[in-house]
Amino acid sequence: MPRAVGWRAAFGGHRQGVTRLKLFAKRENKRPQGLDPNSLRQATRTDRRFEQGLTREAVQEQAERLHELAVLSLFLHSAGTMEEMLSLFLERAPRVTGAIVSYPLLLDRRREVLTAAQLASIDDPGLEQASMAANENLADLEFPLPIRSWLRTVMESGEVTVTEDLRQVFGEVMPKEACDQLRSHLEVSKVAVVPLVMEGESFGLCIFLFSGHEPDVEVLELAAGHCTLALKALIAGEETTRFGGIDPVTWAHSRGYFLETLEGEVVRARRFGRGLSVIFLDLDDFGEFNANYGHTMGDRLLRAVAMTLAGATSLPEIVARVGGDEFAVLLPESHRAMAVELTTQIIDRLDALSVFESDAQELTGASASFAIVSYPEDGSSREELLAAAEMALEQAKAERRAARMPKRELTPVQQLRLAGRRHVI
């Protein structure tokens, strides 16, 4: 069964001398008071010398690990590319963790898999040895993440998991014979699976193989933490270069792009005397959804909503993610009546939305609180329109919360909003 191993397991020790004498006396239903005083003092001195020696060894080993960890951190954060960073991690991580193989897997959010493709161009002796032992190229493996898979559970828990069962980790991507060969050839005694998570955002997992060495959870967490920090910085740089004004989670436009475009459209509407409307929506109970199903499924829901909005619009209308669970649809040269009609279509599409696969249909449909603001009725500038939208959304969410209270009578307008048509009328 998987179990956690603490820092003290690596550096702590058991008292000897007097302690053992007391345990022996207790086991024999005797009291240690009959021991010779000289023997007792000698045992105590031996015990102290043993503890002092063990402490010196533990402190020295701990200092060496901390030094290697500092070097690893420096190297990882100085890497300029993903390949360079992962190559350094594969090279230096065993010195810190005591593992014989380090195997990082990155999360491909679009396909919902853990992939090792980024390791294909890296020459690492430990990884090559493991590939030869299993008769599988580990860099070619992709780990699917169905809703209740073991790896998904570990990744979303954010906790280090240690197991002796190699097939529990690799069973979905390698046959039993390959797992047994890997264990036999490398004499694998323990496997540690460490989530690469930063501020609630999952980047993947790192699998560590151990042979006779007891995994230390705190050391593994520190090493993986430095890897995740460097990974996040590199991904952010790549996404800025590749996507610019695109939100990397939903592939909708980013908040910055939306604000810049809204400013330009307000100027155009003012100059040419045309209308302008914006639909804002805030998903209902998104925090609860994340808590129940995990952040990976939360990202999938956000993408599904973004695609639903994109499917209901057309150029020059734009869809943007403007907050954690907030979206906006910008409608140039449109009046409120057109925005109301589109909002109704969006509500119907969200009602039919499902982010679950066929093996888990617990949830179908999504709901949101809506606000519609128009130029010039609700504001003559970008700031005024945004302020009006914020107030309208807060009102819609407040009515939603109030409706959940028992014996609450609603006005016709409130009933319409809570039925799904929660735009500003």
Buried (B, 14 or more C-beta within 10 A) or exposed (E): EBEEBEEEEBBEEEEBBBEEBBEEBEEEEEEEEEBEEEEBEEBEEEBEEBBEEBEEEBEEEBEEBEEBBEBBBEBBBEBEEBBBBBBBBBBBBBBBBBBBBBBBBBBBBEEBBBBBBBBEEBEBEBBBBBBBBBEBBBBEBBBEBEBEBBBBBBBBEBBBBBBBBBBBBBBBBBBEEBBBBBBEBBEBBBBBBBBBBBEEBBBBBBBBBBBEBEBBBEBBBBBBBBBBBBBBBBBEEEEEEEBEBBBBBBBBBBBEBBBBBBEEBBEEBBEEEBBBBBBBBBBBBBEEBBEEBBBBBBBBBBBBBBBBBBEBBEEEBBBBBBEEBBBBBBBBBBBBEBBBEBBBEBBEBBEEBBBBEEEBEEBEEBBBBBBBBBBBBBBEBBEBBBBBBBBBBEBBBEBBEEEEEEEEEEEEEBEBBBEBBBBBE
